Amino acid sequence: MLNNSDVHYREVKFWFDKKLITSLLKEKIKPLKYFNDKILLYGLSINKIKRGR
């Protein structure tokens, strides 16, 4: 718990293993769509990208 200032909200900082968390998110967030060879879309972002075009 961080309490750096009376003006700001309290903050909580977590340290994660990047590879573990990334693989967990990729596994659990469905569906997956390839936007191009460098961009993958997951979950609700698929519909948001379609509307933005």
For each residue, the residues with C-beta under 8 A, 3 or more apart:
1: 10 11 12
2: 10 11 12 13
3: 10
4: 8 11
5: 8
6:
7:
8: 4 5 11
9:
10: 1 2 3
11: 1 2 4 8
12: 1 2
13: 2
14:
15:
16: 20 21
17: 20 21
18: 21 22
19: 22 23
20: 16 17 23 24
21: 16 17 18 24 25
22: 18 19 25 26
23: 19 20 26 27
24: 20 21 27 28
25: 21 22 28 29 42
26: 22 23 29 32 42
27: 23 24
28: 24 25
29: 25 26 32 42 43
30: 42 43
31: 42 43 46
32: 26 29 40 41 42
33: 40 41 46
34: 37 39 40 41
35: 39 40 41 49
36: 39
37: 34
38:
39: 34 35 36
40: 32 33 34 35
41: 32 33 34 35 45 46 49
42: 25 26 29 30 31 32 45 46
43: 29 30 31 46
44: 47 48
45: 41 42 48 49
46: 31 33 41 42 43 49 50
47: 44 50 51
48: 44 45 51 52
49: 35 41 45 46 52 53
50: 46 47 53
51: 47 48
52: 48 49
53: 49 50
